[in-house]
Amino acid sequence: MTETRIDDCLSNRNGVLFIEEMASPDLVERFGSPLFVFSEDQIRHNVRRFRDAFEKGWTAGPVKVMPAAKANWLFAIQRVLADEGCGADIYSAGELDVALRAGVDPRFISVNGVPKDKEHIRRTIEVGARLTIDSLQDVTFLEELAPTLSNTAYVRLRIRPAISEFVKKSDFAPDGMVPTDLVALVYKGGLSVDEVIEAGKRVMKLPNVEVVGFHAHHGRHHRSTLYWEAQMHAYARDLGRVCNELGGYRPQEISIGGGFAIPRDPHNAATDYTDPLLFGSLHLLSLGLKYLGARVRYRVIDKLLKLVEGHPNTIPAPSIEEYGAATTAALLEALPRHGVDPAGVMLQLEPGRAIHGNAGVHLTSVKATKRMTSPIRWNLVTIDTSEFWMTGGRFEHHLHEYCVANRLNAPRVMKADVVGRSCYGDRLLGAVRLPEVEVGDLFAFLDTGAYQEVSASNFNAMPRPAAVLVTGDRASVVRRAENLDDVFRRDELPEHLARSGSEKAAESSPAERTPASPNRA
C-alpha cells in the first residue's frame, strides 16, 4: 500500500482518503451519505498544541484553554475536550448545559454573549461559572440578583479595544473594503473603555460578587500574527486605563478570546476579486455585442468563462506555535508598560475554529452530472449535500479544500461547478478543477469541523445528516441522521385546521375536487 500523509488525521492510501484509520468510502457505506466526520485524535492534538505553545510563552502564570463551544457543541465533542482538561467559552443556556453535562469544570466556563436574560445569569452564578459582563443590562440584572445570592458570583468584564495599530481589510467583510479596526469597533461583543469602567465600579459595590478579571474577543478578522500583536498592545493599553480607574485593581485572569486561523484557512477564500472583474467585462461585452447576435455573443462569453476558476487558499496560515509566541510576547511586554503586573495572572484563550476546523471532513456522494456544450460550455456536478448543512461556512465565504475521496490520484482534467441538493443555486464549489467524476463518486470537503454541522438547517424540509467520531479504526455515531418525523416534530396544527384531509375530501363532491399540480414548486 502506498500512503501519503495529508495532515495529522488524513492520508492518501492508494488513491483513497483515510480519516485516521478509516477509509472514507467505508464510512459512507456504513453510516450513509452525506456524513459529517470528526477526528478525535486531531481535536486532542490541537488542544495539546495550544496548551504547550501558550504555556511556553506565558511565563507569568498558568494557562487555560477554553474552546469556544459555538464552533462545535456536540455532546461527544465537548466530552473529548473535558477529558483533555479544557474549560469552555459558551454563549447560550444550551451551550452551558452541554458543557456541564460533558464534565467541564464550571470554574473554567466563561459565559459570554449579549443579550443574557436574568435566568441565564442566575444559572451561571448557581453552577459556579464565570459571568462575563457584556452589557450594562448584565450589570442591572446582577444588581437585582446579588442581594439574594447564596454563593459568590465570579465576574469578568469584557472590553472591546480599539486596534488602531493594525489596519488591513477585514476577512469578515466579503467586499474587502472594511478595515479591521472599524469592524472590531462596531462588532456587538464587548464594552467600550468608558462602559467597562462604569460596569466595574457598579459591580464592585455589590455583595456576593467578585470581579476576577477581563475578557476580550475580536474573532477571525485577519490571520496575521501582526494582528494578534496589535490586539494585545491595544488590550494592555485599555486594561491599564481601566485598572487605574478602578482604584489600582489587579486582575486574577485575562482572557484573550479566539479567532486563530486554521492551517488551510478556507475563511473568505471564496471571495475571488478577479471574478467580479471578469463578470463585469461579460456584462459590458454583452451590451456591446448584443447587436451582433446571440451566436457571436455566446462565443465570446464562452472564451471569457475559461478564465474563471475557483481555487482554495494555498498559503498556510501561521502555526499554533507562531500564534502562541507572538501573542504572549506582545502581552507580556505591553502589560507592565501600562501599569498592569502580569505575575500570577492566568491567561485564558478561547480557540474555536482552530480546535475543531481541521478535525472535520464532510463526505458527500455524486448524484448527477451535466455537461452543457451549447451555447456555452459548462459542467455541473450535483452532490447529495447542501450549503444549508454547511451554513457557517457560507456566512464566512469559505472555499474549502476538497477532493474526490475515492480518486485522489486521478488528474484534475475537467472544470465544473459542484452544486448541492437544495432548490437554491447551492453552488458549493465554483468552477473548480476535478477528475472525471461519475455518479457514485465520493466528495470530501476538508476543514468542516467548526461551525458547519452545528449550523445546519432543515431548508426544503430536508432531514439533516449524521455525524460520527473517528478514533483510530473505530467510528461511532455522535449525532444520528434525522428522518422526516424529526423534521416535523415541532409542528403544531391549530384546532380549526385539525380535520384530516380525507374528511375534507369526503365533504366535497367529485366535481369540486382539484388535484394538486405535480409541478408545483
C-alpha positions as CSV (number, residue, x, y, z in Angstrom):
1,M,0.0,0.0,0.0
2,T,1.2,3.5,-0.9
3,E,0.5,6.1,1.8
4,T,0.9,9.9,1.7
5,R,0.1,11.9,4.8
6,I,-2.1,14.9,4.1
7,D,-2.1,16.2,7.7
8,D,-2.2,14.7,11.2
9,C,-5.5,12.8,10.7
10,L,-5.8,12.5,6.9
11,S,-3.9,10.3,4.5
12,N,-4.0,9.2,0.9
13,R,-3.8,5.4,0.7
14,N,-3.7,4.0,-2.9
15,G,-5.9,6.9,-4.0
16,V,-8.5,6.7,-1.2
17,L,-8.9,9.3,1.5
18,F,-8.4,7.8,5.0
19,I,-9.6,9.7,8.2
20,E,-7.3,8.3,10.9
21,E,-7.5,4.5,10.1
22,M,-11.0,4.6,8.4
23,A,-11.4,4.6,4.7
24,S,-13.9,7.4,3.7
25,P,-15.9,5.1,1.3
26,D,-16.3,2.6,4.2
27,L,-17.7,5.3,6.5
28,V,-20.3,6.3,3.9
29,E,-21.3,2.7,3.3
30,R,-21.8,2.2,7.0
31,F,-23.3,5.5,8.1
32,G,-24.8,6.9,4.9
33,S,-24.2,10.0,2.7
34,P,-23.8,12.8,3.3
35,L,-21.9,12.5,6.5
36,F,-20.0,14.7,9.0
37,V,-16.9,13.1,10.3
38,F,-14.8,14.3,13.2
39,S,-11.3,13.1,14.2
40,E,-11.0,12.7,17.9
41,D,-7.2,12.4,17.7
42,Q,-7.0,15.7,15.7
43,I,-9.1,17.5,18.3
44,R,-6.9,16.3,21.1
45,H,-3.7,17.1,19.2
46,N,-4.9,20.7,18.6
47,V,-5.8,21.2,22.2
48,R,-2.3,20.0,23.4
49,R,-0.5,22.2,20.8
50,F,-2.4,25.3,22.0
51,R,-1.7,24.4,25.7
52,D,2.0,23.8,25.0
53,A,2.5,26.8,22.8
54,F,0.9,29.3,25.2
55,E,2.4,27.8,28.4
56,K,5.8,28.1,26.7
57,G,5.2,31.8,26.0
58,W,3.2,32.9,29.1
59,T,5.8,32.7,31.8
60,A,3.9,34.9,34.2
61,G,1.3,32.4,35.3
62,P,-0.9,29.5,34.4
63,V,-2.7,29.0,31.1
64,K,-6.2,27.6,30.4
65,V,-7.5,26.5,27.0
66,M,-11.3,27.2,27.0
67,P,-12.5,26.2,23.5
68,A,-15.5,28.1,22.0
69,A,-18.5,25.7,22.3
70,K,-20.3,27.6,19.5
71,A,-17.8,26.1,17.0
72,N,-18.9,22.5,17.7
73,W,-21.1,21.9,20.7
74,L,-21.9,18.2,20.1
75,F,-22.0,16.4,23.4
76,A,-19.4,13.8,22.5
77,I,-17.0,16.6,21.2
78,Q,-17.4,18.5,24.5
79,R,-16.7,15.3,26.4
80,V,-13.4,14.9,24.5
81,L,-12.5,18.5,25.5
82,A,-13.4,17.9,29.1
83,D,-11.3,14.8,29.1
84,E,-8.4,17.0,27.9
85,G,-8.9,19.3,30.9
86,C,-10.3,22.1,28.9
87,G,-12.6,24.8,30.0
88,A,-15.3,26.2,27.7
89,D,-16.3,29.5,26.2
90,I,-20.1,29.4,26.0
91,Y,-22.7,31.7,24.7
92,S,-26.2,30.3,25.4
93,A,-28.0,28.5,28.1
94,G,-27.9,25.4,25.9
95,E,-24.1,25.6,25.5
96,L,-23.8,26.0,29.3
97,D,-25.9,22.9,29.8
98,V,-23.9,20.7,27.4
99,A,-20.6,21.9,28.9
100,L,-21.7,20.9,32.3
101,R,-23.1,17.6,31.1
102,A,-19.8,16.8,29.5
103,G,-18.0,17.3,32.7
104,V,-16.3,20.7,32.2
105,D,-15.2,22.3,35.4
106,P,-17.6,25.2,35.9
107,R,-14.8,27.4,37.3
108,F,-13.4,27.4,33.8
109,I,-16.6,28.0,31.9
110,S,-16.9,31.6,30.6
111,V,-20.5,32.6,30.0
112,N,-20.2,35.3,27.3
113,G,-22.6,37.0,25.0
114,V,-25.2,39.7,24.7
115,P,-28.1,39.7,25.4
116,K,-28.4,37.5,28.5
117,D,-31.6,37.1,30.3
118,K,-31.8,37.2,34.1
119,E,-32.4,33.4,34.4
120,H,-29.3,32.7,32.3
121,I,-27.3,34.9,34.6
122,R,-28.8,33.3,37.7
123,R,-28.0,29.8,36.4
124,T,-24.4,30.9,35.6
125,I,-23.9,32.0,39.1
126,E,-25.5,29.0,40.7
127,V,-23.3,26.5,38.9
128,G,-20.1,28.5,39.7
129,A,-19.3,29.5,36.1
130,R,-17.6,32.8,35.2
131,L,-20.1,35.5,34.2
132,T,-18.6,37.8,31.6
133,I,-20.3,41.2,31.7
134,D,-21.0,42.2,28.1
135,S,-23.6,45.0,28.6
136,L,-24.7,47.4,31.2
137,Q,-28.0,45.4,31.2
138,D,-26.0,42.5,32.6
139,V,-24.9,44.8,35.4
140,T,-28.5,45.8,36.1
141,F,-29.6,42.1,36.3
142,L,-26.7,41.4,38.6
143,E,-27.6,44.3,40.8
144,E,-31.1,42.8,41.2
145,L,-29.8,39.3,41.9
146,A,-26.7,40.0,44.1
147,P,-28.5,40.5,47.4
148,T,-30.3,37.2,47.0
149,L,-27.3,35.0,46.1
150,S,-26.3,32.1,48.3
151,N,-22.9,31.8,46.6
152,T,-20.4,34.1,45.1
153,A,-20.8,35.4,41.6
154,Y,-17.4,35.4,39.8
155,V,-17.4,38.2,37.2
156,R,-15.2,39.3,34.3
157,L,-15.6,42.5,32.3
158,R,-15.5,42.2,28.5
159,I,-13.7,45.1,26.8
160,R,-13.6,46.0,23.1
161,P,-10.1,47.5,22.4
162,A,-9.6,49.9,19.5
163,I,-6.9,48.2,17.4
164,S,-5.6,51.2,15.6
165,E,-2.1,49.8,15.3
166,F,-3.1,47.3,12.6
167,V,-5.3,48.4,9.7
168,K,-5.9,45.9,6.9
169,K,-9.1,44.7,5.2
170,S,-11.2,42.5,7.4
171,D,-11.8,38.9,6.3
172,F,-15.3,39.3,7.7
173,A,-16.1,41.8,5.0
174,P,-16.5,39.9,1.7
175,D,-16.2,43.0,-0.4
176,G,-12.8,43.6,1.1
177,M,-13.5,47.3,1.8
178,V,-13.9,47.5,5.6
179,P,-10.8,47.9,7.7
180,T,-10.1,45.5,10.6
181,D,-10.1,48.3,13.3
182,L,-13.5,49.6,12.2
183,V,-15.1,46.1,12.0
184,A,-13.8,45.3,15.5
185,L,-15.2,48.5,16.9
186,V,-18.7,48.1,15.6
187,Y,-19.0,44.4,16.4
188,K,-21.6,43.8,19.1
189,G,-19.4,42.0,21.5
190,G,-17.6,43.9,24.3
191,L,-17.9,47.2,26.0
192,S,-16.1,50.5,25.3
193,V,-13.5,51.5,27.9
194,D,-15.8,54.1,29.5
195,E,-18.6,51.5,29.8
196,V,-16.2,48.9,31.3
197,I,-15.2,51.4,33.9
198,E,-18.8,52.2,34.7
199,A,-19.7,48.5,34.9
200,G,-16.7,47.8,37.1
201,K,-17.5,50.5,39.6
202,R,-21.1,49.3,39.9
203,V,-20.3,45.6,40.2
204,M,-17.5,46.2,42.8
205,K,-20.1,47.7,45.1
206,L,-22.3,44.6,45.1
207,P,-22.5,41.9,47.8
208,N,-21.6,38.3,46.9
209,V,-19.8,39.4,43.8
210,E,-16.1,39.2,43.0
211,V,-14.5,40.7,39.8
212,V,-11.8,38.2,38.8
213,G,-10.6,39.6,35.5
214,F,-11.1,40.7,32.0
215,H,-12.1,39.3,28.6
216,A,-11.7,40.4,25.0
217,H,-12.6,38.6,21.8
218,H,-12.4,40.1,18.3
219,G,-12.7,37.0,16.1
220,R,-11.2,35.9,12.8
221,H,-10.6,39.3,11.2
222,H,-7.1,38.6,9.9
223,R,-4.8,35.7,10.0
224,S,-1.5,37.6,10.5
225,T,0.4,37.3,13.8
226,L,0.9,41.1,13.5
227,Y,-2.8,41.5,14.0
228,W,-2.6,39.5,17.2
229,E,0.3,41.6,18.4
230,A,-1.7,44.7,17.7
231,Q,-4.7,43.3,19.6
232,M,-2.5,42.6,22.7
233,H,-1.0,46.1,22.6
234,A,-4.4,47.7,22.4
235,Y,-5.8,45.3,25.1
236,A,-3.0,46.1,27.5
237,R,-3.3,49.8,26.9
238,D,-7.1,49.8,27.7
239,L,-6.6,47.4,30.7
240,G,-4.1,49.8,32.1
241,R,-6.6,52.6,32.0
242,V,-9.5,50.5,33.4
243,C,-7.4,49.2,36.3
244,N,-6.2,52.6,37.2
245,E,-9.8,54.0,37.1
246,L,-10.9,51.1,39.3
247,G,-8.5,52.1,42.1
248,G,-5.5,50.1,41.0
249,Y,-7.5,46.9,40.5
250,R,-5.3,43.8,39.7
251,P,-6.9,41.0,37.7
252,Q,-6.5,37.3,38.5
253,E,-7.2,36.2,35.0
254,I,-7.1,37.7,31.5
255,S,-8.9,36.1,28.5
256,I,-7.7,36.9,25.0
257,G,-10.6,35.1,23.3
258,G,-10.1,33.4,19.9
259,G,-10.0,33.9,16.2
260,F,-6.9,31.9,15.2
261,A,-6.8,30.7,11.6
262,I,-6.5,27.0,10.8
263,P,-3.7,25.7,8.6
264,R,-5.6,25.5,5.2
265,D,-7.7,28.5,6.2
266,P,-10.8,28.4,4.0
267,H,-12.1,31.7,5.6
268,N,-13.2,34.2,2.9
269,A,-11.3,32.2,0.3
270,A,-14.5,32.1,-1.9
271,T,-14.2,35.8,-2.5
272,D,-12.1,36.0,-5.6
273,Y,-11.8,39.6,-6.7
274,T,-11.0,38.5,-10.3
275,D,-14.4,37.1,-10.8
276,P,-16.3,40.4,-10.4
277,L,-13.9,41.9,-13.0
278,L,-14.5,39.1,-15.4
279,F,-18.2,39.1,-15.0
280,G,-18.2,42.9,-15.2
281,S,-16.4,42.5,-18.5
282,L,-19.0,40.0,-19.6
283,H,-21.7,42.5,-18.8
284,L,-20.1,45.3,-20.8
285,L,-19.3,42.9,-23.7
286,S,-22.9,41.7,-23.6
287,L,-24.2,45.2,-24.1
288,G,-21.7,45.9,-26.9
289,L,-22.2,42.6,-28.7
290,K,-25.9,42.1,-28.4
291,Y,-26.5,43.7,-31.8
292,L,-24.1,41.1,-33.4
293,G,-26.4,38.3,-32.5
294,A,-26.6,35.6,-29.8
295,R,-24.1,33.3,-31.6
296,V,-21.3,35.8,-31.6
297,R,-22.1,37.0,-28.1
298,Y,-22.1,33.4,-26.6
299,R,-18.9,32.6,-28.4
300,V,-17.1,35.5,-26.7
301,I,-18.6,34.7,-23.3
302,D,-17.5,31.1,-23.7
303,K,-13.9,32.2,-24.1
304,L,-14.1,34.5,-21.1
305,L,-15.6,31.8,-18.9
306,K,-12.5,29.7,-19.5
307,L,-10.6,32.3,-17.4
308,V,-12.9,31.8,-14.4
309,E,-11.5,29.2,-12.0
310,G,-12.1,28.7,-8.3
311,H,-9.2,27.5,-6.1
312,P,-8.9,27.2,-2.3
313,N,-6.3,29.1,-0.4
314,T,-2.8,27.7,-0.9
315,I,-0.8,29.8,1.6
316,P,-0.8,28.2,5.0
317,A,-1.8,30.3,8.0
318,P,0.6,30.8,10.9
319,S,1.0,27.8,13.1
320,I,-0.4,27.5,16.6
321,E,3.2,27.8,17.9
322,E,3.6,31.1,16.0
323,Y,0.4,32.5,17.3
324,G,1.3,31.5,20.8
325,A,4.8,33.1,20.7
326,A,3.6,36.3,19.1
327,T,0.6,36.8,21.4
328,T,2.2,36.0,24.7
329,A,5.3,38.1,23.9
330,A,3.3,41.1,23.0
331,L,1.1,40.9,26.1
332,L,4.0,40.3,28.5
333,E,5.8,43.3,27.1
334,A,2.7,45.6,27.0
335,L,1.0,45.0,30.3
336,P,3.8,46.3,32.6
337,R,4.3,49.3,30.3
338,H,0.7,50.2,31.0
339,G,0.9,49.6,34.7
340,V,-0.6,46.0,34.9
341,D,1.6,43.4,36.7
342,P,1.1,40.0,34.9
343,A,2.8,38.0,37.7
344,G,0.5,35.1,38.7
345,V,-2.2,36.1,36.2
346,M,-4.0,33.1,34.5
347,L,-4.0,33.6,30.7
348,Q,-7.1,32.1,29.1
349,L,-7.7,31.6,25.4
350,E,-10.9,30.5,23.5
351,P,-10.0,29.0,20.2
352,G,-13.0,27.6,18.3
353,R,-12.2,27.0,14.6
354,A,-8.6,26.4,15.4
355,I,-9.5,23.4,17.7
356,H,-12.3,21.9,15.5
357,G,-11.8,23.1,11.9
358,N,-9.2,20.7,10.6
359,A,-10.7,17.9,12.7
360,G,-13.8,17.7,10.4
361,V,-14.4,16.2,7.0
362,H,-17.8,16.3,5.2
363,L,-18.4,13.4,2.9
364,T,-21.0,13.6,0.1
365,S,-21.8,11.5,-2.9
366,V,-22.1,12.4,-6.6
367,K,-25.7,12.0,-7.7
368,A,-25.7,13.5,-11.2
369,T,-23.5,15.2,-13.7
370,K,-24.5,17.7,-16.5
371,R,-22.4,18.8,-19.5
372,M,-23.6,21.8,-21.4
373,T,-21.9,22.2,-24.8
374,S,-24.1,24.9,-26.4
375,P,-24.4,27.9,-26.5
376,I,-21.6,27.9,-23.9
377,R,-19.6,25.0,-22.4
378,W,-20.2,24.4,-18.7
379,N,-20.1,21.4,-16.4
380,L,-22.2,20.7,-13.3
381,V,-21.6,18.0,-10.7
382,T,-24.6,17.6,-8.3
383,I,-23.9,16.1,-4.8
384,D,-26.2,15.0,-2.1
385,T,-25.3,17.6,0.5
386,S,-26.3,21.3,0.6
387,E,-25.0,24.7,1.6
388,F,-27.8,24.7,4.2
389,W,-25.9,21.9,6.0
390,M,-22.7,24.0,5.9
391,T,-24.2,27.3,6.7
392,G,-21.5,28.6,9.0
393,G,-19.0,28.3,6.1
394,R,-21.3,30.1,3.7
395,F,-21.7,33.0,6.1
396,E,-17.9,33.4,6.2
397,H,-17.5,32.9,2.4
398,H,-15.5,29.7,2.8
399,L,-13.9,27.9,-0.1
400,H,-12.9,24.6,1.4
401,E,-10.1,22.4,0.2
402,Y,-11.8,19.5,-1.5
403,C,-11.1,16.2,-3.1
404,V,-12.8,13.2,-4.8
405,A,-12.2,10.8,-1.9
406,N,-12.1,7.7,-4.0
407,R,-10.0,9.2,-6.8
408,L,-7.2,11.1,-5.0
409,N,-4.6,10.1,-7.5
410,A,-6.6,10.9,-10.6
411,P,-5.6,14.0,-12.6
412,R,-7.9,17.0,-12.4
413,V,-8.8,17.3,-16.1
414,M,-12.2,19.0,-16.0
415,K,-13.7,22.2,-14.6
416,A,-17.1,22.3,-13.1
417,D,-19.4,23.8,-10.6
418,V,-20.2,21.5,-7.7
419,V,-23.7,22.1,-6.6
420,G,-25.9,20.8,-3.7
421,R,-29.3,19.3,-3.5
422,S,-31.5,22.2,-2.3
423,C,-33.7,24.3,-4.6
424,Y,-31.2,27.2,-4.3
425,G,-28.3,27.5,-6.7
426,D,-26.4,25.8,-3.9
427,R,-23.0,26.4,-5.5
428,L,-20.6,24.8,-3.1
429,L,-17.6,25.0,-5.3
430,G,-17.4,27.3,-8.3
431,A,-15.5,26.5,-11.5
432,V,-13.1,24.1,-9.7
433,R,-10.7,21.6,-11.2
434,L,-11.8,17.9,-10.8
435,P,-11.0,14.4,-12.1
436,E,-13.5,12.9,-14.4
437,V,-16.3,12.1,-12.0
438,E,-19.4,9.9,-12.3
439,V,-22.4,9.1,-10.2
440,G,-21.4,7.3,-7.0
441,D,-18.1,9.0,-6.6
442,L,-17.4,10.5,-3.2
443,F,-16.5,14.1,-2.5
444,A,-14.8,15.3,0.7
445,F,-14.9,18.8,1.9
446,L,-12.0,19.3,4.3
447,D,-11.8,21.6,7.4
448,T,-15.5,21.4,8.1
449,G,-15.2,20.6,11.8
450,A,-16.1,24.1,13.0
451,Y,-19.5,26.0,12.6
452,Q,-20.8,23.6,9.9
453,E,-22.7,20.7,11.5
454,V,-24.0,22.9,14.3
455,S,-25.4,25.5,11.9
456,A,-27.2,23.0,9.6
457,S,-30.9,23.7,8.9
458,N,-33.9,21.9,7.6
459,F,-34.4,24.0,4.5
460,N,-36.6,22.3,1.9
461,A,-37.7,20.1,4.8
462,M,-34.6,18.0,4.3
463,P,-33.6,15.8,7.2
464,R,-30.1,16.6,8.4
465,P,-27.2,14.1,8.0
466,A,-25.5,12.1,10.7
467,A,-22.2,12.9,12.4
468,V,-19.6,10.3,13.5
469,L,-16.5,10.5,15.6
470,V,-13.5,8.5,14.4
471,T,-10.6,7.5,16.7
472,G,-8.1,5.1,15.1
473,D,-10.0,2.3,13.4
474,R,-13.2,2.9,15.4
475,A,-16.2,5.1,14.3
476,S,-19.2,5.9,16.4
477,V,-22.4,7.9,15.7
478,V,-22.4,11.1,17.8
479,R,-25.4,12.6,16.2
480,R,-27.9,10.4,14.4
481,A,-29.3,11.3,11.0
482,E,-32.7,12.8,11.1
483,N,-35.8,11.3,9.5
484,L,-39.0,13.1,8.3
485,D,-40.6,12.7,11.7
486,D,-37.8,14.7,13.2
487,V,-38.2,17.4,10.6
488,F,-41.9,18.0,11.5
489,R,-41.6,17.1,15.2
490,R,-42.0,20.7,16.4
491,D,-45.0,21.5,14.1
492,E,-48.4,22.0,15.7
493,L,-51.7,22.1,13.8
494,P,-54.3,24.7,15.0
495,E,-57.6,23.2,16.1
496,H,-59.5,24.8,13.2
497,L,-57.2,23.0,10.7
498,A,-57.1,19.7,12.6
499,R,-59.7,17.9,10.4
500,S,-58.0,15.4,8.3
501,G,-57.6,15.8,4.5
502,S,-59.8,12.7,4.0
503,E,-62.6,14.3,6.0
504,K,-62.4,17.4,3.9
505,A,-62.3,15.4,0.7
506,A,-65.4,13.5,1.7
507,E,-67.3,16.7,2.2
508,S,-66.6,17.9,-1.4
509,S,-68.2,16.4,-4.5
510,P,-66.0,14.8,-7.1
511,A,-66.6,17.7,-9.4
512,E,-65.2,20.1,-6.8
513,R,-62.0,18.2,-6.1
514,T,-59.0,19.6,-7.9
515,P,-55.8,17.6,-7.8
516,A,-52.6,19.3,-6.8
517,S,-50.3,20.1,-9.7
518,P,-47.3,17.7,-9.8
519,N,-45.1,20.6,-11.0
520,R,-45.9,22.9,-8.1
521,A,-42.7,24.5,-6.8
